[in-house]
Amino acid sequence: MNKQVSFDSDDEDFFGSVGSFGVPKFDNAMYGGVPRGFLVVGFTDIGAGSELFAKQFTSPAEEPDNTILISTNESQLEIARVFKKYGWPTDISVRTLGEEFNARVLEKELLASRYRLEGFKLPDIQRLSQTRFVDDDTQDFLTEMTNEIMSMGPYFRAVVDSLDFFMQREDPSRVVAMLRMMQAHTQLNRGILFITVSNDTITPAIKQEMAAIADMVCDFKVRTVGSDFETSMIVSKFRNAPENLSIMVYRVTPEEGITPETVERIA
């Protein structure tokens, strides 16, 4: 039986059918913004600025308590610093799985290794009676992250930066299966979900499968032009709106963050 979600008419008027990308010039280039219910997947090159775009994507925060940024490779402190720098809302939910992994898994593994090397002392035994010090097989960050997204209500906004953390530790087919579940939840609840993954961590087959699931696909590229670096975003898929397919060269400004400089249509 399909789950039914009811939408309040006042909410429909407030949120509308599209939301902002957090980049006004990008909204204009996409003829208004990102349709609600869309899963946007960003395939990234190192140094292309996708991590800043991911944070900027959360900045519209129509409902801060229904907005979340899940980072797998940055700290709470660094994320807060960037948000304050650009004046983006700091009352959204932020979860840093990399820090959680360090605290819940790596530190315990390090402690266990030290005990094996140095032997056990009385204080160690007392400490072990109160806490686990070996790897916990029940740690399932992928399921936790998926459940976090799927617990969000109508018109939510969520970002996962990035799936590399899971692709390096899980069967990629399981990650893709979870992506399908999150896409269905996003569509059903008229949410907006942006997820990044590095090109270096996935095979062409997995990339093709993820692109097929996504409603919008962005490729973040960086190349050298003379002595400078040029960063660009290729919009290679935009469901039901091929006129939005384009190549955008962008730069980072202290006032606006990521902002497109040139837009070339490819459709």
C-alpha positions, 0 to 999 in steps of 0.5 A: 500500500502506498503511503499518502502524504497530505499537504496543507494549502498554506504550505503549498502557497508558502513553499511553491513548486520550486526552491532555491539552489541557494545561488540566485544566478544559478536559480535564474539559469535553471529558470526558477530553481530546483523543483520540489521532490527532486533528488540532485546528485553531484559528481565531483572532482577534487578541488571543484568546490562541491563542498562549498556548494553543498553548504550553500544549497542548505542556506535557503533553509525555508524551515530550519528545523526541517533542514539538515546538512550531513557531512562525512568529512568535515567537523562541526567547527569548520562547517560553522565557520563557513556558515558564519563567514557567508551569513548563512543560517546557523540554526539548521541541523548539522550532523558530522558522521566523520567525527562520529565515526572517529569517536565511536569506532576509530578511538575504540580500535586505537584503545584496543590496539594499545591494550594488546600492545601494552597489556592490561592494568587494573584501571584498564580493566575497570574502564572496560567494565563500563564501556566497549573497547572493540569494534562494534559490528552494530555500527551502521552509519549508512542505515542511520543516515538513510533513516535520518533523511526518511524521517523528515517531513514535507518540504524538507531540505537535506544535503549529504556531502559526501557518499564517499564515506559509504562507498569506501566501507559498504557494498556500492549496490547497498548504497545505491539501494538506500539512494533509491529509498531516499529518492522515493521519500523525497519525491513523496514529501516534495522535499529537496535532496542534494547528494555528492560523490567523488568520481574517483570512488565509483565505477562507471556502472555505479555512476550510470545507475546513480544518474538514472535514479537522480532527477538532476545530475551535476558534474563539478569540474576543475581544470587549469587555464594558463596559471589559473584554475577554472571551476565549472558545473555541467548540468547533464540531466534535468528531468522533464526540462532538457532546456536546463542542460548547460555548462556553467563556469563559476567562481567564489566571491566573499559576498555570494559564495559560489556564483556562475560567471558564464552559462552555455546551453547544451540542449 
